[in-house]
Amino acid sequence: MNRRVVITGIGIYSTIGKNLDEVKDSLYNGRSGIFLDQERKAYGYQSGLSGKIDQPQLKGLLDRRSRVSMPEQAEYAYMSTLEALKIANISQDHIDKNNIGIIFGNDSSTPALIRAVDIIREKKDTMLIGSGSVFQSMNSTVTMNLSVIFRLKGVNFTLSGACASGSHSIGMGFLLIKHGYQDCIVCGGAQEINLFCVGSFDTLGAFSKRESDPTKASRPFDKNRDGLVPSGGAATVILESYESAVKRGAPILAEVFGYGFSSDGVHISVPDVDGPRRAIQMALELADIKPGMIDYVNAHATSTPLGDANEAEAINAVFGNAKPFVSSTKSMTGHEMWMAGSSEVVYSILMMQNSFIAPNINFEEPDEHTCKLNITNRTIDKEVNLFLSNSFGFGGTNSSLIIGKFK
Amino acid sequence: MQKEEIIKIINNFLVEEFEIDESKLKPEALLKDDLGLESLDFVDVAVIIEKEFGFKVKGEDMVSVRNLNDLYDYIFNYLNNNK
């Protein structure tokens, strides 16, 4: 079986907006969601920069039993999924009568485990840990919680692929629907924002130290970039077979044409050129699309010296003289890590729906690699029919998605 | 500790923490069927009992605790027998 896969719902809970309208506005106006977290400085972090996000208030929306098992990223994912289901016109009744699955990208869940171990160390006893801890601590916490809250009956697992998690989750959902195993899957990515989850990252010296000017610190592709800014939140992308969408009269927001993946097989933290190039090429081949047909590339580019350079070379190797507009929305949001692959698809769909390309803010001067791309640091008012979204992660895991207007 | 104080503390955490409607907190209310407490909730009840009353609940002791009054009595008896 080989079916068309469409997107019928999107939702977002991000450092640049708590819903699609707010996010669209931030993207269009190049608004940054980065701040300096003084608590991290107090703990001696090399960089205190972080995305800033408001905690959702779920008391009243969910009962205690639901809330007790949810760490922050599950709360964000609940909010983004509520929005996506509403847009998709998927009611609880429809969920109850159908076999809808969930695949979310997530690769960490830190504070609950730390609290539990602190209790064990202090009390020499596990008794005071409480019932929610284990469910909060596992990587699969988001899908665990949301599948119960929404009473989902289909496929149910979390995908861990480092910074490509949120992209691979859409890719896997795409394959399952394309080949007839599911009609509808709630896909997405979620990322905790707290100092505990990034301490081991900070030790690598991978974060930008431009603390004097937080909103300027994340500068993908810029010659003076000095590291990434950790961020988070959640995004939901509801995939559906074309037939299922038509049958229930669902809005069709976009179509997923291709998914490409690869492994670098080179270094655990330094991204390669060849691996990403192969993932992009595989996506194009699967979609049967030529590079020149792509209007916009939402780059992975995280504002690291080597990562951005290598991605620039990979994009250039594939696109050559076809110079689609390129921007990295991480310039505004920071690196949303396990959420990024999904959120960047949401951001790109918002651009496509509203005919603009969001700026790669803080891109002031290219280097000898990034000059090969058509990077825009201004908002461009332009029709976008097809975009490529890249996500590359630690361990050399690469994911590329090609999504476009449904015709 | 007097039983009245125990009742006050327990009722307070059932309302505040477990979000149970105060009108349901009758002594004969069954913990599972009337108050809707389930197995995972009892893990958290044990945590609160340790914090509020200073002792560890033993699983086997809780088997005979069926309704709210049983819970009040269980705590009252434990505190008075274990001074």
Interface residues (C-beta under 8 A of the other chain):
Chain A: D63 R64 R65 V68 D125 M127 L128 I129 G130 S131 G132
Chain B: E17 F18 E19 E38 L40 D41 V43 D44 A46 V47 E50 K51 K56
